[in-house]
Amino acid sequence: MSRELNKTQIQKSLQMIEENTYDSCIRQFNKYLEDYRLELSVPNLFRFFGDLQEWFSISTVHVYKNAIKKSIEKTFLGNPHYFEFKAALEQVFKEVKTGRRDSKIYEKDLISEEEIEQLLEGGVYEDFRCKPASTGRFKEIKADDKLKLIIRFLASTGMRIHELILLEIKRCQVEEKFVRIDFTGKGKKERRNYIPKNLYEAAIDTFQGRTYVFQDEGFMPVEEGLSYSKRKELYVERYRKNVLYRLRNLSKKLLGKEVTPHDFRHFFATKWLKEGKSLKAIANWLGHSTTAITADMYIHDELRPEELFGFESEAK
């Protein structure tokens, strides 16, 4: 492929990047090289991804692709030809085709307004680790004030979790009834959203942030020698993982299914489409580059098996 990238052939394995899911993928790739006695090279990368596609879903192969690319970048960071190498690496990974994932959000998988209320209110769940006759079998669980505000904010705005985490106080303009927020979202796309004034004030009072609306010092890196960008990256990743863990734990016990922060974005978009808002308005609010993305994901026009095979009429 490229002379710069072929300089990596002497490398036998890749470094971990300290993200559990990605590190698992990297270990599998290293083992693949070891088992087949292969060097790290462009042809062997293509061979590995070709084998993956025989056995794994498009989404899984996509995770492997991201993990291995990040690990290669980290492994060869000290290389004197790193920048030429990185440019070549980008080109190589463009040629690694993982297939197109089904990005459509199916209506049956959406979280409902009632389920969101249940997450906010809390409730009782059955702990199956306890003996059937145990008085402690039924336990109460509820979100703390910080998690409640995060849930309310995500459901009210359709923001991505990293956009919420990095929402700067200085980008929020308090108006009479609402707070206007101007921020840079995914793809460095500038967006303007609004939130109720009382929700913003509750977040400011609860989190007491100096820079960010939802600032939590517990996730700020304390390691020395980190650059500003690396500290910011670690802060977002630790915060995001913590919210994901707590939300999954809460939803699994209260709703019997796992809910992620992104599910509130899907809820928001679908809700306003049903209310008759235009695709263009929703796409602009969510930060989609085109209305086609919004339409593909959120217009729930699908053939149902009950309709196709007459189960509904039989039930009648």
ROSE-870331 format. One record per residue: residue number from 1; residue in one letter; x, y, z of N, C-alpha, C in turn. Coordinates in steps of 0.05 Angstrom, whole numbers, plus 5000, padded with zeros to 4 digits. Example, Ala and Ser with C-alpha at 12.3 -4.5 7.8 and 13.67 -1.06 7.14 Angstrom:
<pt 1,A,<5264,4886,5156>,<5246,4910,5156>,<5264,4934,5156>>
<pt 2,S,<5257,4955,5142>,<5273,4979,5143>,<5258,5001,5157>>
***
This chain:
<pt 1,M,<5017,4976,5000>,<5000,5000,5000>,<5018,5025,5000>>
<pt 2,S,<5026,5034,5023>,<5042,5058,5026>,<5068,5051,5039>>
<pt 3,R,<5090,5064,5030>,<5116,5059,5042>,<5116,5066,5072>>
<pt 4,E,<5102,5088,5078>,<5102,5097,5106>,<5089,5076,5124>>
<pt 5,L,<5067,5065,5115>,<5052,5046,5131>,<5067,5019,5133>>
<pt 6,N,<5081,5012,5112>,<5095,4987,5112>,<5119,4987,5131>>
<pt 7,K,<5127,5010,5141>,<5148,5011,5162>,<5139,4998,5188>>
<pt 8,T,<5113,4994,5191>,<5102,4982,5215>,<5105,4952,5216>>
<pt 9,Q,<5115,4939,5195>,<5114,4910,5193>,<5131,4896,5215>>
<pt 10,I,<5151,4911,5226>,<5167,4898,5247>,<5152,4896,5273>>
<pt 11,Q,<5129,4910,5276>,<5114,4910,5300>,<5098,4884,5302>>
<pt 12,K,<5098,4871,5325>,<5085,4845,5327>,<5058,4847,5341>>
<pt 13,S,<5053,4868,5357>,<5027,4871,5370>,<5022,4900,5376>>
<pt 14,L,<4996,4905,5382>,<4987,4933,5387>,<4984,4938,5417>>
<pt 15,Q,<4986,4963,5424>,<4982,4971,5452>,<4952,4974,5459>>
<pt 16,M,<4946,4970,5484>,<4919,4975,5494>,<4914,5005,5496>>
<pt 17,I,<4889,5013,5495>,<4883,5042,5497>,<4866,5048,5522>>
<pt 18,E,<4863,5029,5540>,<4849,5033,5565>,<4820,5040,5563>>
<pt 19,E,<4807,5027,5543>,<4778,5028,5540>,<4769,4998,5538>>
<pt 20,N,<4754,4989,5557>,<4749,4960,5560>,<4740,4946,5534>>
<pt 21,T,<4720,4958,5521>,<4709,4945,5496>,<4730,4945,5475>>
<pt 22,Y,<4744,4967,5471>,<4764,4969,5450>,<4788,4951,5456>>
<pt 23,D,<4796,4950,5481>,<4819,4934,5489>,<4814,4904,5484>>
<pt 24,S,<4789,4896,5488>,<4782,4868,5482>,<4785,4862,5452>>
<pt 25,C,<4778,4881,5435>,<4781,4878,5406>,<4811,4877,5399>>
<pt 26,I,<4827,4894,5412>,<4855,4895,5406>,<4869,4869,5414>>
<pt 27,R,<4861,4858,5437>,<4873,4833,5446>,<4866,4810,5425>>
<pt 28,Q,<4842,4811,5415>,<4834,4791,5395>,<4851,4794,5370>>
<pt 29,F,<4856,4818,5362>,<4873,4823,5338>,<4902,4814,5343>>
<pt 30,N,<4912,4820,5366>,<4940,4812,5373>,<4942,4781,5373>>
<pt 31,K,<4921,4768,5384>,<4921,4739,5384>,<4919,4727,5356>>
<pt 32,Y,<4904,4741,5339>,<4902,4732,5311>,<4929,4733,5298>>
<pt 33,L,<4944,4755,5301>,<4971,4756,5290>,<4989,4735,5301>>
<pt 34,E,<4987,4730,5327>,<5004,4710,5340>,<4997,4681,5330>>
<pt 35,D,<4971,4675,5330>,<4962,4648,5322>,<4970,4641,5293>>
<pt 36,Y,<4968,4661,5275>,<4974,4656,5247>,<5003,4664,5240>>
<pt 37,R,<5018,4672,5260>,<5046,4681,5257>,<5048,4702,5235>>
<pt 38,L,<5032,4723,5238>,<5031,4744,5219>,<5044,4770,5230>>
<pt 39,E,<5055,4786,5212>,<5064,4812,5220>,<5042,4832,5217>>
<pt 40,L,<5045,4855,5230>,<5025,4877,5227>,<5031,4891,5201>>
<pt 41,S,<5014,4887,5181>,<5017,4899,5155>,<4990,4904,5143>>
<pt 42,V,<4990,4919,5121>,<4965,4926,5108>,<4950,4901,5098>>
<pt 43,P,<4963,4883,5084>,<4949,4859,5075>,<4937,4842,5098>>
<pt 44,N,<4952,4841,5120>,<4942,4825,5143>,<4919,4839,5157>>
<pt 45,L,<4918,4866,5156>,<4895,4881,5166>,<4870,4873,5150>>
<pt 46,F,<4873,4874,5124>,<4850,4867,5106>,<4842,4838,5110>>
<pt 47,R,<4861,4821,5114>,<4855,4793,5119>,<4839,4789,5145>>
<pt 48,F,<4847,4803,5166>,<4833,4801,5192>,<4804,4811,5189>>
<pt 49,F,<4800,4834,5176>,<4773,4845,5174>,<4756,4827,5155>>
<pt 50,G,<4769,4815,5136>,<4754,4797,5118>,<4744,4773,5134>>
<pt 51,D,<4760,4762,5152>,<4752,4740,5169>,<4730,4748,5189>>
<pt 52,L,<4733,4772,5200>,<4712,4782,5219>,<4685,4783,5205>>
<pt 53,Q,<4684,4792,5181>,<4659,4796,5167>,<4644,4770,5161>>
<pt 54,E,<4659,4748,5162>,<4647,4722,5159>,<4630,4713,5183>>
<pt 55,W,<4637,4724,5206>,<4625,4714,5231>,<4610,4735,5248>>
<pt 56,F,<4617,4760,5244>,<4605,4781,5262>,<4587,4800,5247>>
<pt 57,S,<4571,4814,5262>,<4552,4834,5251>,<4568,4858,5242>>
<pt 58,I,<4555,4875,5226>,<4567,4899,5216>,<4575,4917,5239>>
<pt 59,S,<4557,4920,5259>,<4563,4937,5282>,<4588,4928,5297>>
<pt 60,T,<4590,4902,5301>,<4614,4891,5315>,<4639,4896,5300>>
<pt 61,V,<4639,4891,5274>,<4662,4896,5257>,<4670,4926,5258>>
<pt 62,H,<4650,4943,5259>,<4655,4972,5260>,<4670,4979,5286>>
<pt 63,V,<4662,4966,5308>,<4676,4971,5334>,<4705,4962,5332>>
<pt 64,Y,<4709,4938,5321>,<4737,4928,5317>,<4753,4948,5300>>
<pt 65,K,<4741,4959,5280>,<4755,4978,5262>,<4764,5002,5277>>
<pt 66,N,<4746,5014,5293>,<4753,5038,5309>,<4774,5031,5330>>
<pt 67,A,<4772,5008,5343>,<4791,5001,5364>,<4819,4997,5353>>
<pt 68,I,<4821,4983,5331>,<4848,4977,5319>,<4860,5002,5308>>
<pt 69,K,<4844,5019,5296>,<4855,5044,5285>,<4867,5061,5308>>
<pt 70,K,<4851,5064,5330>,<4861,5080,5353>,<4886,5068,5365>>
<pt 71,S,<4887,5041,5366>,<4910,5028,5378>,<4935,5031,5361>>
<pt 72,I,<4932,5030,5334>,<4955,5034,5316>,<4966,5062,5320>>
<pt 73,E,<4948,5081,5322>,<4956,5109,5325>,<4972,5112,5351>>
<pt 74,K,<4963,5099,5372>,<4977,5101,5398>,<5004,5086,5397>>
<pt 75,T,<5004,5063,5385>,<5028,5046,5384>,<5051,5060,5370>>
<pt 76,F,<5044,5075,5349>,<5065,5087,5333>,<5068,5117,5336>>
<pt 77,L,<5058,5127,5359>,<5058,5156,5364>,<5087,5167,5364>>
<pt 78,G,<5106,5152,5374>,<5134,5161,5375>,<5150,5157,5350>>
<pt 79,N,<5138,5147,5329>,<5152,5142,5304>,<5161,5168,5291>>
<pt 80,P,<5186,5171,5282>,<5195,5196,5270>,<5179,5203,5245>>
<pt 81,H,<5167,5184,5232>,<5151,5189,5208>,<5121,5188,5214>>
<pt 82,Y,<5114,5195,5239>,<5086,5190,5249>,<5065,5205,5232>>
<pt 83,F,<5070,5230,5224>,<5049,5245,5210>,<5045,5234,5182>>
<pt 84,E,<5066,5226,5168>,<5063,5213,5142>,<5049,5186,5146>>
<pt 85,F,<5057,5172,5167>,<5044,5147,5174>,<5014,5150,5179>>
<pt 86,K,<5007,5170,5195>,<4979,5174,5202>,<4962,5180,5177>>
<pt 87,A,<4973,5196,5159>,<4958,5202,5134>,<4954,5177,5118>>
<pt 88,A,<4974,5160,5117>,<4971,5134,5103>,<4951,5116,5117>>
<pt 89,L,<4952,5117,5143>,<4933,5100,5159>,<4904,5108,5153>>
<pt 90,E,<4899,5134,5152>,<4872,5143,5146>,<4862,5132,5119>>
<pt 91,Q,<4880,5132,5100>,<4873,5122,5073>,<4867,5092,5074>>
<pt 92,V,<4884,5077,5089>,<4880,5048,5091>,<4853,5042,5103>>
<pt 93,F,<4846,5055,5125>,<4821,5049,5139>,<4797,5058,5124>>
<pt 94,K,<4800,5077,5105>,<4778,5084,5087>,<4771,5060,5069>>
<pt 95,E,<4792,5044,5063>,<4789,5022,5045>,<4780,4996,5060>>
<pt 96,V,<4779,4997,5087>,<4768,4975,5102>,<4738,4978,5103>>
<pt 97,K,<4724,4963,5087>,<4695,4966,5085>,<4682,4947,5105>>
<pt 98,T,<4666,4958,5123>,<4652,4942,5143>,<4623,4937,5136>>
<pt 99,G,<4613,4949,5114>,<4585,4946,5108>,<4569,4969,5120>>
<pt 100,R,<4545,4972,5112>,<4528,4994,5122>,<4509,4983,5144>>
<pt 101,R,<4511,4996,5167>,<4493,4988,5189>,<4465,4998,5185>>
<pt 102,D,<4446,4983,5195>,<4418,4992,5195>,<4415,5013,5216>>
<pt 103,S,<4413,5038,5208>,<4412,5061,5227>,<4384,5067,5235>>
<pt 104,K,<4364,5054,5223>,<4336,5060,5229>,<4330,5053,5258>>
<pt 105,I,<4314,5071,5271>,<4305,5066,5298>,<4277,5055,5297>>
<pt 106,Y,<4273,5030,5307>,<4247,5017,5305>,<4230,5026,5328>>
<pt 107,E,<4204,5031,5322>,<4186,5042,5341>,<4183,5025,5366>>
<pt 108,K,<4184,4999,5363>,<4181,4981,5386>,<4204,4983,5406>>
<pt 109,D,<4227,4993,5396>,<4250,4996,5413>,<4252,5022,5428>>
<pt 110,L,<4234,5041,5422>,<4236,5068,5434>,<4227,5067,5463>>
<pt 111,I,<4239,5085,5478>,<4230,5089,5506>,<4205,5107,5505>>
<pt 112,S,<4186,5102,5522>,<4161,5117,5522>,<4162,5139,5544>>
<pt 113,E,<4144,5158,5542>,<4142,5180,5561>,<4137,5168,5589>>
<pt 114,E,<4120,5147,5590>,<4113,5135,5616>,<4138,5122,5628>>
<pt 115,E,<4155,5110,5612>,<4179,5097,5622>,<4199,5118,5632>>
<pt 116,I,<4200,5140,5619>,<4218,5162,5628>,<4209,5172,5655>>
<pt 117,E,<4182,5175,5659>,<4171,5183,5685>,<4178,5163,5706>>
<pt 118,Q,<4177,5137,5699>,<4184,5116,5719>,<4213,5118,5727>>
<pt 119,L,<4231,5124,5708>,<4259,5127,5715>,<4263,5150,5733>>
<pt 120,L,<4248,5171,5730>,<4250,5195,5747>,<4239,5191,5774>>
<pt 121,E,<4217,5175,5776>,<4204,5171,5801>,<4217,5149,5818>>
<pt 122,G,<4229,5129,5804>,<4240,5106,5819>,<4218,5086,5824>>
<pt 123,G,<4224,5065,5840>,<4205,5045,5846>,<4217,5021,5859>>
<pt 124,V,<4202,4999,5860>,<4210,4974,5873>,<4217,4953,5851>>
<pt 125,Y,<4238,4939,5855>,<4245,4917,5837>,<4250,4892,5853>>
<pt 126,E,<4249,4869,5840>,<4253,4843,5853>,<4282,4834,5849>>
<pt 127,D,<4295,4830,5872>,<4323,4821,5871>,<4323,4790,5872>>
<pt 128,F,<4328,4778,5849>,<4327,4749,5846>,<4351,4735,5859>>
<pt 129,R,<4370,4750,5869>,<4393,4738,5883>,<4384,4729,5911>>
<pt 130,C,<4362,4741,5921>,<4352,4734,5948>,<4335,4709,5946>>
<pt 131,K,<4333,4695,5968>,<4315,4671,5969>,<4286,4680,5967>>
<pt 132,P,<4269,4663,5954>,<4241,4670,5950>,<4226,4679,5975>>
<pt 133,A,<4233,4667,5998>,<4218,4674,6023>,<4231,4698,6037>>
<pt 134,S,<4253,4709,6026>,<4267,4730,6040>,<4251,4756,6040>>
<pt 135,T,<4251,4769,6063>,<4236,4795,6066>,<4250,4817,6050>>
<pt 136,G,<4276,4813,6044>,<4291,4834,6029>,<4291,4829,5999>>
<pt 137,R,<4273,4812,5990>,<4273,4805,5961>,<4265,4830,5944>>
<pt 138,F,<4247,4846,5954>,<4237,4869,5940>,<4251,4894,5951>>
<pt 139,K,<4264,4908,5933>,<4281,4931,5941>,<4273,4956,5925>>
<pt 140,E,<4278,4979,5938>,<4271,5004,5925>,<4296,5015,5912>>
<pt 141,I,<4292,5027,5889>,<4314,5040,5874>,<4304,5066,5862>>
<pt 142,K,<4321,5087,5863>,<4314,5112,5850>,<4339,5127,5842>>
<pt 143,A,<4337,5144,5822>,<4359,5159,5812>,<4365,5182,5832>>
<pt 144,D,<4391,5189,5835>,<4398,5212,5851>,<4391,5237,5835>>
<pt 145,D,<4393,5260,5849>,<4384,5286,5836>,<4400,5292,5811>>
<pt 146,K,<4426,5285,5811>,<4442,5291,5787>,<4433,5274,5763>>
<pt 147,L,<4429,5248,5767>,<4421,5231,5745>,<4393,5239,5735>>
<pt 148,K,<4375,5247,5754>,<4348,5256,5746>,<4350,5280,5727>>
<pt 149,L,<4367,5299,5734>,<4370,5323,5717>,<4382,5316,5690>>
<pt 150,I,<4401,5298,5689>,<4412,5289,5664>,<4391,5276,5646>>
<pt 151,I,<4374,5259,5658>,<4353,5246,5643>,<4333,5267,5632>>
<pt 152,R,<4325,5285,5650>,<4306,5306,5641>,<4317,5323,5619>>
<pt 153,F,<4343,5330,5622>,<4355,5347,5602>,<4358,5333,5575>>
<pt 154,L,<4366,5308,5575>,<4369,5293,5550>,<4342,5289,5536>>
<pt 155,A,<4322,5283,5552>,<4295,5278,5540>,<4283,5304,5530>>
<pt 156,S,<4290,5327,5542>,<4278,5353,5535>,<4292,5366,5511>>
<pt 157,T,<4318,5358,5507>,<4333,5372,5486>,<4342,5354,5463>>
<pt 158,G,<4343,5327,5467>,<4353,5309,5446>,<4383,5311,5443>>
<pt 159,M,<4397,5323,5462>,<4426,5326,5460>,<4440,5299,5462>>
<pt 160,R,<4464,5298,5450>,<4481,5275,5454>,<4494,5278,5482>>
<pt 161,I,<4502,5255,5494>,<4513,5256,5521>,<4538,5272,5523>>
<pt 162,H,<4556,5271,5503>,<4581,5286,5505>,<4575,5316,5501>>
<pt 163,E,<4553,5323,5487>,<4546,5351,5485>,<4536,5362,5512>>
<pt 164,L,<4521,5345,5526>,<4512,5353,5553>,<4536,5357,5572>>
<pt 165,I,<4554,5338,5571>,<4577,5338,5590>,<4594,5364,5585>>
<pt 166,L,<4597,5372,5560>,<4614,5395,5553>,<4599,5421,5549>>
<pt 167,L,<4574,5421,5558>,<4558,5446,5554>,<4568,5468,5573>>
<pt 168,E,<4579,5488,5561>,<4592,5510,5576>,<4572,5531,5586>>
<pt 169,I,<4576,5539,5610>,<4558,5560,5622>,<4559,5585,5606>>
<pt 170,K,<4583,5592,5596>,<4585,5618,5581>,<4571,5617,5554>>
<pt 171,R,<4563,5593,5545>,<4548,5591,5519>,<4518,5591,5524>>
<pt 172,C,<4509,5595,5549>,<4481,5595,5556>,<4472,5624,5561>>
<pt 173,Q,<4451,5632,5547>,<4441,5660,5550>,<4413,5658,5563>>
<pt 174,V,<4410,5668,5588>,<4385,5667,5602>,<4366,5688,5591>>
<pt 175,E,<4342,5679,5582>,<4322,5697,5573>,<4298,5696,5592>>
<pt 176,E,<4275,5707,5585>,<4253,5710,5604>,<4243,5683,5613>>
<pt 177,K,<4237,5665,5594>,<4225,5639,5602>,<4244,5616,5594>>
<pt 178,F,<4262,5621,5576>,<4279,5599,5566>,<4309,5607,5569>>
<pt 179,V,<4326,5587,5565>,<4354,5592,5563>,<4363,5584,5535>>
<pt 180,R,<4376,5603,5521>,<4386,5597,5494>,<4414,5586,5497>>
<pt 181,I,<4419,5563,5484>,<4446,5551,5486>,<4458,5549,5458>>
<pt 182,D,<4481,5561,5454>,<4496,5559,5429>,<4520,5542,5435>>
<pt 183,F,<4523,5521,5419>,<4545,5502,5425>,<4554,5489,5400>>
<pt 184,T,<4577,5476,5401>,<4589,5462,5379>,<4584,5432,5383>>
<pt 185,G,<4569,5420,5365>,<4562,5392,5368>,<4580,5374,5352>>
<pt 186,K,<4570,5350,5346>,<4585,5330,5330>,<4593,5342,5303>>
<pt 187,G,<4617,5335,5294>,<4627,5345,5269>,<4632,5375,5269>>
<pt 188,K,<4636,5386,5293>,<4642,5415,5297>,<4620,5432,5284>>
<pt 189,K,<4596,5423,5286>,<4573,5437,5275>,<4560,5455,5296>>
<pt 190,E,<4558,5481,5290>,<4547,5500,5309>,<4516,5496,5310>>
<pt 191,R,<4506,5495,5334>,<4477,5492,5338>,<4466,5511,5358>>
<pt 192,R,<4440,5516,5356>,<4426,5532,5376>,<4401,5517,5386>>
<pt 193,N,<4400,5512,5412>,<4377,5499,5424>,<4366,5516,5446>>
<pt 194,Y,<4343,5509,5457>,<4332,5523,5479>,<4323,5503,5500>>
<pt 195,I,<4324,5511,5526>,<4314,5494,5547>,<4298,5511,5566>>
<pt 196,P,<4280,5499,5581>,<4265,5515,5601>,<4284,5527,5622>>
<pt 197,K,<4278,5551,5630>,<4295,5565,5649>,<4297,5550,5676>>
<pt 198,N,<4275,5538,5685>,<4276,5524,5711>,<4294,5500,5710>>
<pt 199,L,<4295,5486,5687>,<4313,5463,5684>,<4342,5471,5685>>
<pt 200,Y,<4348,5493,5671>,<4376,5503,5672>,<4384,5512,5700>>
<pt 201,E,<4366,5526,5714>,<4373,5535,5741>,<4376,5512,5760>>
<pt 202,A,<4360,5491,5756>,<4363,5467,5774>,<4390,5454,5769>>
<pt 203,A,<4399,5453,5744>,<4425,5441,5738>,<4448,5458,5750>>
<pt 204,I,<4446,5484,5748>,<4466,5502,5759>,<4468,5499,5789>>
<pt 205,D,<4445,5498,5802>,<4444,5495,5832>,<4454,5468,5841>>
<pt 206,T,<4448,5447,5826>,<4455,5420,5835>,<4484,5413,5829>>
<pt 207,F,<4494,5420,5806>,<4521,5413,5798>,<4543,5433,5807>>
<pt 208,Q,<4535,5458,5811>,<4553,5479,5821>,<4579,5480,5803>>
<pt 209,G,<4575,5478,5777>,<4598,5478,5759>,<4610,5506,5755>>
<pt 210,R,<4636,5507,5750>,<4649,5532,5745>,<4651,5537,5715>>
<pt 211,T,<4655,5516,5700>,<4658,5518,5671>,<4635,5506,5656>>
<pt 212,Y,<4627,5482,5664>,<4605,5468,5651>,<4580,5467,5667>>
<pt 213,V,<4557,5467,5654>,<4531,5466,5668>,<4529,5441,5685>>
<pt 214,F,<4538,5418,5674>,<4536,5392,5688>,<4563,5383,5698>>
<pt 215,Q,<4579,5401,5706>,<4607,5395,5715>,<4607,5377,5739>>
<pt 216,D,<4623,5356,5738>,<4627,5338,5761>,<4656,5333,5765>>
<pt 217,E,<4667,5345,5786>,<4696,5344,5792>,<4706,5315,5796>>
<pt 218,G,<4688,5297,5804>,<4696,5270,5809>,<4707,5256,5784>>
<pt 219,F,<4702,5266,5761>,<4712,5253,5736>,<4735,5268,5724>>
<pt 220,M,<4743,5290,5737>,<4766,5305,5726>,<4792,5290,5731>>
<pt 221,P,<4809,5286,5711>,<4834,5271,5714>,<4852,5286,5734>>
<pt 222,V,<4865,5270,5750>,<4885,5281,5770>,<4913,5274,5761>>
<pt 223,E,<4917,5258,5740>,<4943,5250,5731>,<4959,5275,5723>>
<pt 224,E,<4985,5274,5728>,<5002,5297,5721>,<5013,5293,5692>>
<pt 225,G,<5020,5315,5680>,<5032,5313,5653>,<5013,5310,5630>>
<pt 226,L,<4987,5312,5635>,<4968,5309,5613>,<4964,5336,5599>>
<pt 227,S,<4961,5335,5573>,<4954,5360,5558>,<4925,5367,5564>>
<pt 228,Y,<4918,5391,5557>,<4890,5401,5562>,<4870,5383,5546>>
<pt 229,S,<4877,5377,5521>,<4858,5361,5504>,<4855,5333,5515>>
<pt 230,K,<4878,5321,5526>,<4876,5294,5537>,<4860,5294,5562>>
<pt 231,R,<4863,5314,5579>,<4848,5316,5604>,<4818,5318,5598>>
<pt 232,K,<4811,5334,5578>,<4784,5337,5569>,<4772,5311,5559>>
<pt 233,E,<4788,5297,5543>,<4779,5272,5531>,<4774,5251,5553>>
<pt 234,L,<4792,5249,5572>,<4789,5230,5595>,<4765,5238,5612>>
<pt 235,Y,<4761,5263,5617>,<4738,5273,5633>,<4712,5264,5620>>
<pt 236,V,<4709,5269,5594>,<4684,5262,5580>,<4680,5232,5580>>
<pt 237,E,<4702,5216,5575>,<4699,5187,5574>,<4691,5175,5601>>
<pt 238,R,<4703,5185,5623>,<4697,5175,5649>,<4668,5182,5658>>
<pt 239,Y,<4661,5206,5652>,<4634,5216,5658>,<4613,5200,5642>>
<pt 240,R,<4618,5197,5616>,<4599,5183,5599>,<4595,5154,5608>>
<pt 241,K,<4617,5141,5615>,<4615,5113,5623>,<4599,5111,5650>>
<pt 242,N,<4603,5130,5668>,<4589,5129,5693>,<4559,5133,5689>>
<pt 243,V,<4552,5152,5673>,<4523,5157,5667>,<4511,5132,5654>>
<pt 244,L,<4525,5121,5635>,<4515,5097,5621>,<4511,5074,5641>>
<pt 245,Y,<4530,5069,5658>,<4528,5048,5678>,<4504,5052,5696>>
<pt 246,R,<4501,5076,5707>,<4479,5081,5726>,<4452,5080,5713>>
<pt 247,L,<4451,5090,5688>,<4426,5090,5674>,<4417,5061,5666>>
<pt 248,R,<4437,5045,5657>,<4431,5017,5651>,<4421,5002,5675>>
<pt 249,N,<4435,5006,5698>,<4428,4992,5722>,<4400,5000,5731>>
<pt 250,L,<4393,5026,5730>,<4367,5036,5738>,<4345,5025,5720>>
<pt 251,S,<4349,5027,5694>,<4329,5019,5675>,<4324,4989,5675>>
<pt 252,K,<4345,4974,5678>,<4342,4945,5678>,<4325,4936,5702>>
<pt 253,K,<4328,4949,5724>,<4313,4941,5748>,<4285,4952,5748>>
<pt 254,L,<4281,4975,5737>,<4254,4987,5737>,<4237,4980,5712>>
<pt 255,L,<4250,4978,5689>,<4236,4974,5664>,<4240,4946,5652>>
<pt 256,G,<4260,4931,5663>,<4265,4905,5652>,<4280,4906,5625>>
<pt 257,K,<4292,4929,5619>,<4307,4932,5594>,<4328,4954,5599>>
<pt 258,E,<4349,4953,5582>,<4371,4973,5585>,<4365,4997,5569>>
<pt 259,V,<4368,5020,5581>,<4365,5046,5568>,<4392,5060,5568>>
<pt 260,T,<4399,5072,5545>,<4424,5087,5543>,<4418,5117,5540>>
<pt 261,P,<4437,5135,5544>,<4432,5163,5540>,<4422,5170,5512>>
<pt 262,H,<4431,5156,5492>,<4423,5162,5465>,<4393,5155,5460>>
<pt 263,D,<4382,5138,5476>,<4354,5131,5473>,<4336,5155,5477>>
<pt 264,F,<4344,5174,5493>,<4328,5199,5497>,<4329,5217,5473>>
<pt 265,R,<4350,5215,5458>,<4352,5230,5432>,<4332,5219,5412>>
<pt 266,H,<4330,5192,5412>,<4310,5179,5394>,<4282,5186,5403>>
<pt 267,F,<4277,5186,5429>,<4251,5193,5440>,<4244,5222,5431>>
<pt 268,F,<4262,5240,5434>,<4257,5268,5428>,<4249,5272,5398>>
<pt 269,A,<4265,5260,5380>,<4261,5263,5352>,<4234,5251,5343>>
<pt 270,T,<4228,5227,5353>,<4203,5214,5346>,<4179,5229,5357>>
<pt 271,K,<4181,5239,5381>,<4159,5253,5393>,<4151,5277,5376>>
<pt 272,W,<4171,5293,5367>,<4164,5317,5353>,<4157,5312,5324>>
<pt 273,L,<4166,5290,5313>,<4156,5282,5286>,<4126,5275,5288>>
<pt 274,K,<4119,5261,5309>,<4090,5254,5313>,<4073,5278,5318>>
<pt 275,E,<4085,5299,5330>,<4071,5324,5335>,<4068,5341,5310>>
<pt 276,G,<4080,5331,5288>,<4076,5345,5262>,<4098,5365,5255>>
<pt 277,K,<4119,5366,5271>,<4141,5385,5265>,<4156,5375,5239>>
<pt 278,S,<4167,5394,5224>,<4179,5387,5199>,<4206,5372,5203>>
<pt 279,L,<4213,5356,5183>,<4238,5342,5183>,<4261,5362,5184>>
<pt 280,K,<4259,5384,5170>,<4280,5404,5169>,<4285,5416,5197>>
<pt 281,A,<4263,5423,5211>,<4265,5435,5238>,<4278,5415,5257>>
<pt 282,I,<4270,5390,5256>,<4282,5370,5274>,<4311,5364,5267>>
<pt 283,A,<4317,5362,5241>,<4345,5357,5232>,<4363,5380,5242>>
<pt 284,N,<4354,5405,5239>,<4370,5428,5248>,<4374,5427,5278>>
<pt 285,W,<4353,5420,5293>,<4355,5419,5322>,<4375,5398,5331>>
<pt 286,L,<4374,5374,5318>,<4391,5352,5326>,<4419,5355,5315>>
<pt 287,G,<4423,5372,5295>,<4450,5375,5284>,<4456,5355,5262>>
<pt 288,H,<4435,5344,5249>,<4439,5327,5226>,<4447,5343,5202>>
<pt 289,S,<4465,5333,5186>,<4475,5348,5162>,<4454,5350,5141>>
<pt 290,T,<4436,5330,5139>,<4414,5331,5119>,<4389,5319,5132>>
<pt 291,T,<4366,5326,5120>,<4340,5316,5130>,<4338,5286,5123>>
<pt 292,A,<4354,5276,5104>,<4352,5248,5096>,<4361,5230,5120>>
<pt 293,I,<4381,5240,5135>,<4390,5224,5159>,<4367,5222,5179>>
<pt 294,T,<4353,5244,5184>,<4331,5245,5203>,<4309,5227,5193>>
<pt 295,A,<4302,5228,5167>,<4280,5212,5156>,<4287,5182,5158>>
<pt 296,D,<4311,5175,5150>,<4319,5146,5151>,<4317,5135,5179>>
<pt 297,M,<4325,5151,5199>,<4326,5141,5226>,<4299,5141,5240>>
<pt 298,Y,<4282,5161,5235>,<4259,5166,5253>,<4232,5164,5240>>
<pt 299,I,<4230,5161,5214>,<4203,5157,5202>,<4196,5128,5205>>
<pt 300,H,<4177,5121,5222>,<4171,5093,5228>,<4151,5082,5209>>
<pt 301,D,<4160,5078,5184>,<4142,5067,5163>,<4154,5039,5156>>
<pt 302,E,<4141,5019,5167>,<4152,4992,5163>,<4130,4971,5160>>
<pt 303,L,<4136,4949,5147>,<4117,4927,5145>,<4117,4911,5170>>
<pt 304,R,<4094,4907,5182>,<4093,4892,5207>,<4085,4863,5200>>
<pt 305,P,<4098,4843,5214>,<4091,4815,5208>,<4062,4808,5213>>
<pt 306,E,<4050,4822,5233>,<4022,4816,5239>,<4004,4824,5215>>
<pt 307,E,<4011,4846,5202>,<3996,4854,5178>,<4001,4836,5154>>
<pt 308,L,<4027,4829,5151>,<4034,4812,5128>,<4021,4784,5128>>
<pt 309,F,<4020,4773,5153>,<4012,4745,5154>,<3985,4741,5168>>
<pt 310,G,<3971,4763,5172>,<3943,4761,5181>,<3938,4752,5209>>
<pt 311,F,<3958,4756,5227>,<3953,4747,5255>,<3932,4764,5269>>
<pt 312,E,<3931,4789,5262>,<3911,4807,5275>,<3883,4798,5268>>
<pt 313,S,<3878,4792,5242>,<3851,4784,5235>,<3843,4757,5247>>
<pt 314,E,<3863,4739,5251>,<3857,4714,5263>,<3849,4718,5292>>
<pt 315,A,<3863,4737,5306>,<3857,4742,5334>,<3829,4752,5337>>
<pt 316,K,<3819,4767,5317>,<3792,4778,5319>,<3772,4756,5315>>
***
